[in-house]
Amino acid sequence: MAKALINLKINDIPISVEEGTTILDAAKKLNIKIPTLCDHPDLSVAGNCRVCVVEVKGARYLQAACATPVAEGMEIFTNSQTVRQSRKHVIELLLSEHNADCTSCTRNGKCELQDLAAEYHIFDRIFLDLLDPENMIADISSPAIKKDISKCIHCQRCVRACEELQYVSALAVIGKGAEQHIGTFFDYPLNEVVCTNCGQCVLHCPTGALTERNYVEEVWDVINDPTKHVVVQTAPAVRVAIGEELGFSYGTRVTGKMVTALKRLGFDSVLDTDFTADLTILEEGTELLTRLKKVLVDKDPNVKIPMFTSCSPGWIKFMEHLYPDMLGNLSTCKSPQQMFGAVAKTYYAQKKGINSKDMIVVSVMPCTAKKYEAQRPEMRSSGYQDVDYVLTTRELATMIKQAGIDFMSLPESDYDPLMGESSGAGVIFGATGGVMEAALRTAYEIVTGREVPFKNLEITPVRGFDGIKEATIKIEGTKPEWSFLEGVELKVAVAHELANANKLVRAIKEGKLQYHFVEIMTCPGGCLGGGGQPYPISWDIRQMRAQGIYSEDENLPLRKSHDNPEVVQLYEEYLGQPNSHKAHELLHTHYFPRKRYLN
């Protein structure tokens, strides 16, 4: 049923909007900008910062535009002298508690508070500096996230992102009055609380209070070390986002330019994580079919169904903390990042005649949790730390700018051979539902000898941004060795955002929902909305990045993981076959319960 229309004026301009619309959203429809700091389209209304105040005719006080719904006949003024002066004082008060050492901050030039201070011509501090020296020490205990409360403005966007999007609540408002701050459980360091390292707090923070742990200088050091062979891998979601940092519009595919830039930065080998995404499908798909046989034919009570995907390290840590009794449902496959490191320092090193101890593997990821994943102690199956450094999309953009590279004018290049070939199935790992779609393209063909019965291989039921998606595929006409699956209706589910994952896992645990295979991605929209992607973020931006990912899939000559000739070569020359003993040594692992509150 349509909502009633409300008639009002904003700056003497008439407008009609639906009942329940906020002043902020009504102003946007007129292209009138009202500044905010605590408001974000992903999050609930808070009304904390008061930067968005407006004047409402007849009201005694200024109103917060983000939290005030429109009313019939309202007359609103967004740019009166009173409004401008009030906003300026609010910004000055925020600066009085803010460590404004901007040149040493990674958000310099991309800080929303800095932008507002410049916009309102605030060049001097007129209020007493209230910054507590005890708060000047940043928490760098986490390998993924740096927390610096001296730069916090108490907008609580991080708190709401952690609670509303991720159901983790690692961050909360602590204390009262002058002692109030954003902290963790008992103010423990980040590496000692239930933090999944997803970086959604970082992505939603308007200042430099939360940032990724930066490894740019360490990577420059190894690039410039002549004794090291430095290999770089790039995740699928990076290619549709890094252009945003370097002059292109949202979601533009810049794969070839990105490869050229990496070569000019000095990396010795430029390879593709999509290669090991294809490898993951062979391993994970085989594991799923093996589990189904053990359950349906052997009636093995120790085999867990549904099988959950294990590509997303934030999701893995979430399960280790909250659902340790269901860790047996996780695929034992490592993520594509970690498979890449293990294969690079063994197979690739042997083929290239490089001593593994002299190889450095650098990942470029849309994800902060990958920094944590790379340092997990079990990720050393090559005999060394499989992945040495992880850079976010933002960090790679920084390196390109530091090198003085005009990214927009670069020619396009191809990835280097041996671990640089990939299929469209590997590319779509970057979007929610992509791992499921890639797995079904391969598993269905393995079992039946035919392509999955969807037009142009596009398994549309698992695409899109619904929080939880379901699909059922009936398996018919199986090969003789897979006859036990004849007529089986394969039930699958996909979830993104840990809050949605929690709902889904809880329903499965309670027996309310039953599936064979489940894909979970930690971040909204999947990796394309990861915590290491460029600022800002919104569902419109995620949608444009998704379009870029699916466009790349459509335009690649290979669309299915098992058709990747370099993956076939890897099995023929080194691994033998999917889920072989050698494959398990390098490409699989097991996950372990963690305490609910401490690591």
KOLBA-587517 format. One record per residue (C-alpha): residue number from 1; x, z, y. Coordinates in steps of 0.05 Angstrom, whole numbers, padded with zeros to 5 digits, always signed. Layout:
<recs>
  num       u       w       v
  NUM       X       Z       Y
...
</recs>
This chain:
<recs>
  num       u       w       v
    1  +00000  +00000  +00000
    2  +00028  -00021  +00067
    3  +00048  +00033  +00115
    4  +00015  +00040  +00183
    5  +00052  +00008  +00242
    6  +00077  +00053  +00298
    7  +00082  +00024  +00368
    8  +00136  +00050  +00415
    9  +00187  +00030  +00467
   10  +00262  +00034  +00464
   11  +00296  +00024  +00531
   12  +00230  -00005  +00556
   13  +00229  -00057  +00500
   14  +00164  -00054  +00458
   15  +00171  -00052  +00383
   16  +00126  -00039  +00323
   17  +00156  -00008  +00260
   18  +00129  +00024  +00197
   19  +00109  +00097  +00197
   20  +00167  +00141  +00175
   21  +00221  +00097  +00207
   22  +00274  +00137  +00244
   23  +00292  +00123  +00316
   24  +00360  +00100  +00292
   25  +00331  +00048  +00246
   26  +00280  +00025  +00298
   27  +00337  +00014  +00348
   28  +00375  -00027  +00297
   29  +00317  -00075  +00293
   30  +00327  -00088  +00367
   31  +00402  -00094  +00358
   32  +00412  -00031  +00399
   33  +00472  +00007  +00375
   34  +00466  +00083  +00372
   35  +00532  +00115  +00351
   36  +00533  +00162  +00291
   37  +00584  +00199  +00249
   38  +00545  +00237  +00197
   39  +00496  +00181  +00181
   40  +00510  +00131  +00125
   41  +00463  +00082  +00091
   42  +00483  +00107  +00022
   43  +00467  +00179  +00036
   44  +00410  +00226  +00055
   45  +00396  +00243  +00127
   46  +00436  +00302  +00153
   47  +00433  +00304  +00229
   48  +00498  +00344  +00232
   49  +00542  +00309  +00283
   50  +00492  +00301  +00341
   51  +00529  +00239  +00366
   52  +00466  +00198  +00358
   53  +00424  +00238  +00407
   54  +00373  +00200  +00449
   55  +00325  +00218  +00504
   56  +00251  +00219  +00486
   57  +00202  +00220  +00544
   58  +00166  +00286  +00547
   59  +00213  +00322  +00498
   60  +00249  +00385  +00523
   61  +00313  +00369  +00486
   62  +00352  +00308  +00465
   63  +00334  +00285  +00394
   64  +00379  +00264  +00337
   65  +00361  +00190  +00326
   66  +00382  +00191  +00252
   67  +00335  +00249  +00235
   68  +00275  +00238  +00281
   69  +00218  +00194  +00258
   70  +00183  +00150  +00309
   71  +00114  +00168  +00335
   72  +00059  +00128  +00367
   73  +00071  +00114  +00440
   74  +00141  +00143  +00440
   75  +00187  +00122  +00497
   76  +00260  +00128  +00480
   77  +00322  +00119  +00522
   78  +00388  +00109  +00486
   79  +00433  +00099  +00545
   80  +00412  +00147  +00601
   81  +00464  +00186  +00639
   82  +00442  +00250  +00603
   83  +00450  +00216  +00535
   84  +00519  +00187  +00551
   85  +00544  +00253  +00579
   86  +00518  +00292  +00519
   87  +00550  +00244  +00469
   88  +00616  +00248  +00507
   89  +00615  +00325  +00504
   90  +00599  +00323  +00429
   91  +00658  +00277  +00416
   92  +00703  +00321  +00460
   93  +00682  +00383  +00420
   94  +00696  +00347  +00354
   95  +00765  +00328  +00380
   96  +00779  +00401  +00399
   97  +00779  +00417  +00324
   98  +00811  +00353  +00301
   99  +00884  +00339  +00287
  100  +00889  +00276  +00329
  101  +00959  +00257  +00309
  102  +00932  +00187  +00300
  103  +00997  +00148  +00290
  104  +01013  +00188  +00227
  105  +00944  +00179  +00198
  106  +00927  +00125  +00147
  107  +00859  +00116  +00181
  108  +00892  +00099  +00247
  109  +00854  +00039  +00274
  110  +00798  +00048  +00224
  111  +00774  +00118  +00243
  112  +00703  +00124  +00268
  113  +00719  +00184  +00311
  114  +00778  +00147  +00342
  115  +00733  +00088  +00357
  116  +00682  +00132  +00391
  117  +00735  +00168  +00432
  118  +00760  +00101  +00457
  119  +00690  +00075  +00470
  120  +00673  +00136  +00513
  121  +00740  +00136  +00548
  122  +00761  +00204  +00523
  123  +00836  +00207  +00537
  124  +00846  +00281  +00550
  125  +00823  +00344  +00515
  126  +00780  +00384  +00564
  127  +00760  +00438  +00514
  128  +00805  +00491  +00485
  129  +00843  +00467  +00424
  130  +00808  +00503  +00367
  131  +00850  +00474  +00310
  132  +00872  +00529  +00262
  133  +00946  +00522  +00245
  134  +00931  +00547  +00174
  135  +00890  +00485  +00163
  136  +00947  +00438  +00179
  137  +00974  +00436  +00108
  138  +00943  +00379  +00068
  139  +00924  +00385  -00005
  140  +00965  +00333  -00043
  141  +00957  +00364  -00111
  142  +00916  +00306  -00137
  143  +00952  +00242  -00155
  144  +00892  +00203  -00128
  145  +00864  +00237  -00066
  146  +00894  +00272  -00005
  147  +00851  +00324  +00030
  148  +00869  +00343  +00101
  149  +00817  +00389  +00131
  150  +00853  +00389  +00198
  151  +00822  +00320  +00207
  152  +00753  +00341  +00183
  153  +00694  +00336  +00231
  154  +00643  +00372  +00186
  155  +00597  +00311  +00180
  156  +00588  +00327  +00106
  157  +00587  +00255  +00085
  158  +00638  +00271  +00030
  159  +00595  +00329  +00005
  160  +00533  +00286  +00002
  161  +00570  +00228  -00032
  162  +00599  +00275  -00085
  163  +00532  +00308  -00098
  164  +00481  +00253  -00088
  165  +00518  +00192  -00115
  166  +00563  +00225  -00167
  167  +00529  +00290  -00189
  168  +00598  +00324  -00187
  169  +00596  +00370  -00125
  170  +00671  +00380  -00125
  171  +00665  +00388  -00049
  172  +00618  +00436  -00012
  173  +00608  +00472  +00054
  174  +00647  +00537  +00048
  175  +00642  +00599  +00093
  176  +00603  +00613  +00156
  177  +00612  +00609  +00231
  178  +00683  +00597  +00253
  179  +00706  +00601  +00180
  180  +00661  +00545  +00157
  181  +00697  +00485  +00126
  182  +00692  +00433  +00072
  183  +00726  +00460  +00010
  184  +00726  +00462  -00065
  185  +00705  +00515  -00116
  186  +00741  +00579  -00093
  187  +00782  +00532  -00049
  188  +00824  +00512  -00109
  189  +00868  +00450  -00102
  190  +00834  +00384  -00119
  191  +00872  +00377  -00184
  192  +00843  +00443  -00209
  193  +00769  +00429  -00199
  194  +00717  +00382  -00230
  195  +00738  +00322  -00188
  196  +00732  +00254  -00222
  197  +00780  +00223  -00171
  198  +00729  +00168  -00158
  199  +00744  +00166  -00084
  200  +00672  +00159  -00060
  201  +00687  +00218  -00014
  202  +00745  +00177  +00014
  203  +00704  +00115  +00023
  204  +00649  +00152  +00059
  205  +00694  +00197  +00103
  206  +00693  +00173  +00176
  207  +00762  +00201  +00192
  208  +00828  +00214  +00156
  209  +00805  +00280  +00125
  210  +00801  +00247  +00057
  211  +00846  +00189  +00039
  212  +00878  +00160  -00023
  213  +00948  +00184  -00043
  214  +00991  +00129  -00014
  215  +01046  +00097  -00055
  216  +01064  +00039  -00010
  217  +01135  +00062  +00006
  218  +01150  +00076  -00068
  219  +01128  +00006  -00085
  220  +01171  -00024  -00030
  221  +01230  +00015  -00058
  222  +01224  -00014  -00128
  223  +01212  -00084  -00101
  224  +01278  -00078  -00064
  225  +01315  -00050  -00124
  226  +01353  -00108  -00156
  227  +01358  -00070  -00222
  228  +01283  -00069  -00232
  229  +01236  -00124  -00255
  230  +01171  -00109  -00219
  231  +01106  -00134  -00249
  232  +01041  -00131  -00210
  233  +00971  -00136  -00239
  234  +00907  -00146  -00197
  235  +00838  -00122  -00217
  236  +00778  -00169  -00213
  237  +00743  -00134  -00155
  238  +00804  -00137  -00110
  239  +00799  -00213  -00101
  240  +00730  -00209  -00069
  241  +00747  -00151  -00022
  242  +00818  -00156  +00003
  243  +00801  -00214  +00048
  244  +00757  -00167  +00089
  245  +00821  -00131  +00111
  246  +00856  -00196  +00129
  247  +00807  -00237  +00169
  248  +00756  -00264  +00119
  249  +00682  -00248  +00115
  250  +00653  -00198  +00065
  251  +00656  -00220  -00008
  252  +00701  -00281  +00003
  253  +00740  -00301  -00059
  254  +00814  -00304  -00040
  255  +00846  -00303  -00109
  256  +00897  -00358  -00098
  257  +00918  -00333  -00029
  258  +00925  -00262  -00057
  259  +00971  -00288  -00112
  260  +01014  -00325  -00061
  261  +01018  -00262  -00017
  262  +01041  -00220  -00077
  263  +01096  -00270  -00093
  264  +01119  -00269  -00020
  265  +01120  -00193  -00020
  266  +01174  -00198  -00074
  267  +01141  -00181  -00139
  268  +01179  -00212  -00197
  269  +01116  -00228  -00239
  270  +01045  -00235  -00212
  271  +00995  -00225  -00269
  272  +00922  -00211  -00277
  273  +00885  -00150  -00302
  274  +00830  -00198  -00322
  275  +00875  -00219  -00380
  276  +00870  -00149  -00409
  277  +00796  -00146  -00391
  278  +00790  -00203  -00440
  279  +00834  -00165  -00489
  280  +00789  -00104  -00480
  281  +00729  -00144  -00501
  282  +00762  -00165  -00566
  283  +00781  -00093  -00581
  284  +00718  -00060  -00556
  285  +00672  -00112  -00587
  286  +00706  -00105  -00654
  287  +00701  -00029  -00649
  288  +00626  -00034  -00634
  289  +00613  -00080  -00694
  290  +00655  -00035  -00739
  291  +00615  +00026  -00716
  292  +00549  -00010  -00729
  293  +00571  -00028  -00800
  294  +00591  +00044  -00814
  295  +00524  +00070  -00787
  296  +00477  +00017  -00815
  297  +00511  +00001  -00881
  298  +00556  +00060  -00899
  299  +00510  +00113  -00869
  300  +00571  +00150  -00843
  301  +00546  +00212  -00806
  302  +00612  +00221  -00770
  303  +00607  +00155  -00731
  304  +00574  +00162  -00663
  305  +00523  +00113  -00635
  306  +00512  +00093  -00580
  307  +00583  +00073  -00563
  308  +00600  +00083  -00490
  309  +00649  +00037  -00453
  310  +00714  +00070  -00432
  311  +00740  +00025  -00376
  312  +00723  +00071  -00318
  313  +00770  +00132  -00312
  314  +00724  +00171  -00266
  315  +00669  +00165  -00319
  316  +00718  +00188  -00373
  317  +00736  +00250  -00334
  318  +00662  +00264  -00320
  319  +00649  +00263  -00395
  320  +00709  +00307  -00410
  321  +00682  +00360  -00362
  322  +00607  +00356  -00370
  323  +00594  +00327  -00439
  324  +00654  +00344  -00483
  325  +00609  +00346  -00544
  326  +00595  +00272  -00535
  327  +00667  +00248  -00529
  328  +00661  +00217  -00598
  329  +00613  +00166  -00568
  330  +00667  +00139  -00522
  331  +00702  +00076  -00543
  332  +00774  +00092  -00561
  333  +00797  +00031  -00521
  334  +00840  +00043  -00461
  335  +00820  +00012  -00395
  336  +00845  -00059  -00379
  337  +00895  -00028  -00330
  338  +00927  +00015  -00384
  339  +00924  -00039  -00437
  340  +00962  -00083  -00388
  341  +01017  -00032  -00377
  342  +01026  -00020  -00452
  343  +01028  -00095  -00468
  344  +01073  -00112  -00408
  345  +01126  -00061  -00427
  346  +01127  -00084  -00500
  347  +01103  -00155  -00515
  348  +01116  -00184  -00446
  349  +01183  -00150  -00439
  350  +01206  -00176  -00506
  351  +01182  -00247  -00491
  352  +01219  -00246  -00424
  353  +01281  -00211  -00450
  354  +01272  -00152  -00403
  355  +01291  -00081  -00422
  356  +01228  -00039  -00417
  357  +01265  +00017  -00380
  358  +01280  -00033  -00325
  359  +01208  -00056  -00317
  360  +01161  -00027  -00265
  361  +01087  -00041  -00271
  362  +01046  -00038  -00207
  363  +00970  -00043  -00207
  364  +00927  -00064  -00149
  365  +00859  -00032  -00161
  366  +00793  -00022  -00124
  367  +00795  +00049  -00150
  368  +00829  +00115  -00133
  369  +00816  +00144  -00202
  370  +00864  +00092  -00231
  371  +00920  +00131  -00196
  372  +00902  +00191  -00237
  373  +00891  +00151  -00301
  374  +00961  +00121  -00297
  375  +00992  +00191  -00297
  376  +00952  +00217  -00356
  377  +01003  +00240  -00409
  378  +00972  +00199  -00465
  379  +00983  +00134  -00426
  380  +01054  +00124  -00451
  381  +01046  +00083  -00514
  382  +01102  +00035  -00492
  383  +01151  +00093  -00495
  384  +01150  +00098  -00419
  385  +01095  +00111  -00369
  386  +01056  +00047  -00380
  387  +01034  +00038  -00308
  388  +01082  +00065  -00256
  389  +01045  +00058  -00190
  390  +00973  +00043  -00170
  391  +00956  +00014  -00102
  392  +00886  +00009  -00075
  393  +00859  -00055  -00044
  394  +00871  -00022  +00024
  395  +00944  -00006  +00008
  396  +00959  -00078  -00013
  397  +00928  -00102  +00052
  398  +00975  -00054  +00089
  399  +01035  -00084  +00053
  400  +01014  -00155  +00070
  401  +01007  -00136  +00143
  402  +01074  -00099  +00142
  403  +01107  -00162  +00115
  404  +01080  -00203  +00173
  405  +01044  -00251  +00126
  406  +00989  -00294  +00158
  407  +00942  -00287  +00100
  408  +00889  -00336  +00125
  409  +00938  -00393  +00128
  410  +00969  -00382  +00059
  411  +00966  -00437  +00006
  412  +00936  -00418  -00061
  413  +00977  -00403  -00123
  414  +00964  -00390  -00196
  415  +00981  -00327  -00233
  416  +01044  -00329  -00274
  417  +01037  -00348  -00348
  418  +01034  -00305  -00410
  419  +00990  -00250  -00382
  420  +00959  -00287  -00324
  421  +00905  -00328  -00358
  422  +00834  -00301  -00357
  423  +00762  -00320  -00369
  424  +00700  -00311  -00327
  425  +00681  -00254  -00374
  426  +00743  -00217  -00350
  427  +00726  -00229  -00277
  428  +00656  -00200  -00282
  429  +00685  -00133  -00303
  430  +00686  -00120  -00227
  431  +00610  -00115  -00222
  432  +00563  -00065  -00255
  433  +00538  -00096  -00320
  434  +00598  -00141  -00324
  435  +00632  -00106  -00383
  436  +00567  -00107  -00421
  437  +00555  -00181  -00406
  438  +00626  -00199  -00426
  439  +00621  -00159  -00491
  440  +00554  -00191  -00510
  441  +00581  -00261  -00497
  442  +00635  -00248  -00549
  443  +00601  -00202  -00599
  444  +00540  -00246  -00607
  445  +00583  -00307  -00620
  446  +00627  -00270  -00670
  447  +00565  -00249  -00709
  448  +00524  -00313  -00705
  449  +00573  -00368  -00689
  450  +00529  -00387  -00630
  451  +00531  -00373  -00556
  452  +00489  -00315  -00531
  453  +00418  -00341  -00518
  454  +00418  -00338  -00442
  455  +00421  -00398  -00395
  456  +00492  -00413  -00372
  457  +00516  -00349  -00408
  458  +00485  -00307  -00352
  459  +00455  -00244  -00384
  460  +00410  -00229  -00325
  461  +00378  -00165  -00351
  462  +00444  -00127  -00343
  463  +00459  -00155  -00274
  464  +00437  -00126  -00207
  465  +00440  -00059  -00172
  466  +00385  -00021  -00207
  467  +00415  +00047  -00224
  468  +00399  +00041  -00298
  469  +00386  -00025  -00332
  470  +00365  -00040  -00404
  471  +00365  -00101  -00449
  472  +00347  -00117  -00521
  473  +00377  -00176  -00557
  474  +00350  -00195  -00626
  475  +00405  -00218  -00673
  476  +00384  -00277  -00717
  477  +00421  -00327  -00760
  478  +00482  -00284  -00773
  479  +00544  -00306  -00810
  480  +00546  -00280  -00883
  481  +00597  -00225  -00867
  482  +00550  -00198  -00814
  483  +00485  -00204  -00852
  484  +00471  -00130  -00845
  485  +00456  -00144  -00771
  486  +00404  -00198  -00787
  487  +00341  -00182  -00749
  488  +00371  -00122  -00713
  489  +00347  -00112  -00642
  490  +00411  -00093  -00606
  491  +00392  -00044  -00551
  492  +00439  -00036  -00493
  493  +00439  +00001  -00426
  494  +00480  -00002  -00362
  495  +00488  +00051  -00309
  496  +00529  +00057  -00245
  497  +00540  +00118  -00201
  498  +00553  +00182  -00240
  499  +00486  +00211  -00218
  500  +00452  +00155  -00256
  501  +00501  +00162  -00314
  502  +00483  +00235  -00319
  503  +00409  +00220  -00324
  504  +00422  +00168  -00378
  505  +00470  +00210  -00419
  506  +00423  +00270  -00416
  507  +00364  +00228  -00440
  508  +00407  +00201  -00498
  509  +00431  +00271  -00516
  510  +00360  +00297  -00517
  511  +00337  +00240  -00562
  512  +00291  +00210  -00508
  513  +00328  +00144  -00506
  514  +00364  +00106  -00562
  515  +00415  +00050  -00554
  516  +00472  +00018  -00592
  517  +00518  +00004  -00534
  518  +00522  +00033  -00463
  519  +00564  +00012  -00403
  520  +00578  +00063  -00349
  521  +00614  +00050  -00283
  522  +00631  +00108  -00238
  523  +00620  +00077  -00170
  524  +00559  +00046  -00136
  525  +00556  -00027  -00155
  526  +00614  -00019  -00203
  527  +00687  -00032  -00185
  528  +00667  -00076  -00126
  529  +00643  -00011  -00093
  530  +00704  +00029  -00115
  531  +00735  +00085  -00075
  532  +00797  +00042  -00059
  533  +00759  -00016  -00029
  534  +00759  -00034  +00046
  535  +00718  +00004  +00097
  536  +00660  +00002  +00113
  537  +00613  +00000  +00053
  538  +00539  -00014  +00045
  539  +00493  -00045  -00006
  540  +00494  -00111  +00033
  541  +00570  -00112  +00028
  542  +00569  -00095  -00046
  543  +00519  -00152  -00057
  544  +00565  -00203  -00022
  545  +00624  -00180  -00065
  546  +00581  -00186  -00128
  547  +00563  -00257  -00108
  548  +00637  -00273  -00101
  549  +00652  -00245  -00170
  550  +00596  -00284  -00205
  551  +00616  -00347  -00167
  552  +00687  -00341  -00194
  553  +00660  -00333  -00264
  554  +00616  -00395  -00257
  555  +00675  -00437  -00232
  556  +00727  -00418  -00284
  557  +00739  -00466  -00343
  558  +00737  -00407  -00392
  559  +00675  -00363  -00393
  560  +00685  -00322  -00457
  561  +00740  -00272  -00472
  562  +00754  -00296  -00542
  563  +00770  -00366  -00515
  564  +00828  -00341  -00474
  565  +00889  -00377  -00504
  566  +00938  -00324  -00480
  567  +00898  -00269  -00514
  568  +00895  -00311  -00578
  569  +00971  -00319  -00572
  570  +00981  -00244  -00563
  571  +00944  -00230  -00628
  572  +00980  -00286  -00666
  573  +01049  -00265  -00644
  574  +01045  -00190  -00636
  575  +00981  -00151  -00651
  576  +00956  -00187  -00713
  577  +00881  -00179  -00703
  578  +00833  -00136  -00662
  579  +00833  -00063  -00681
  580  +00896  -00072  -00723
  581  +00944  -00014  -00732
  582  +00990  -00043  -00679
  583  +00931  -00053  -00632
  584  +00909  +00019  -00641
  585  +00979  +00044  -00626
  586  +00982  +00007  -00560
  587  +00911  -00004  -00536
  588  +00871  +00056  -00560
  589  +00871  +00131  -00546
  590  +00827  +00192  -00551
  591  +00798  +00236  -00497
  592  +00796  +00312  -00495
  593  +00748  +00365  -00469
  594  +00765  +00398  -00403
  595  +00741  +00464  -00375
  596  +00678  +00460  -00333
  597  +00712  +00486  -00270
  598  +00786  +00477  -00282
  599  +00830  +00422  -00312
</recs>
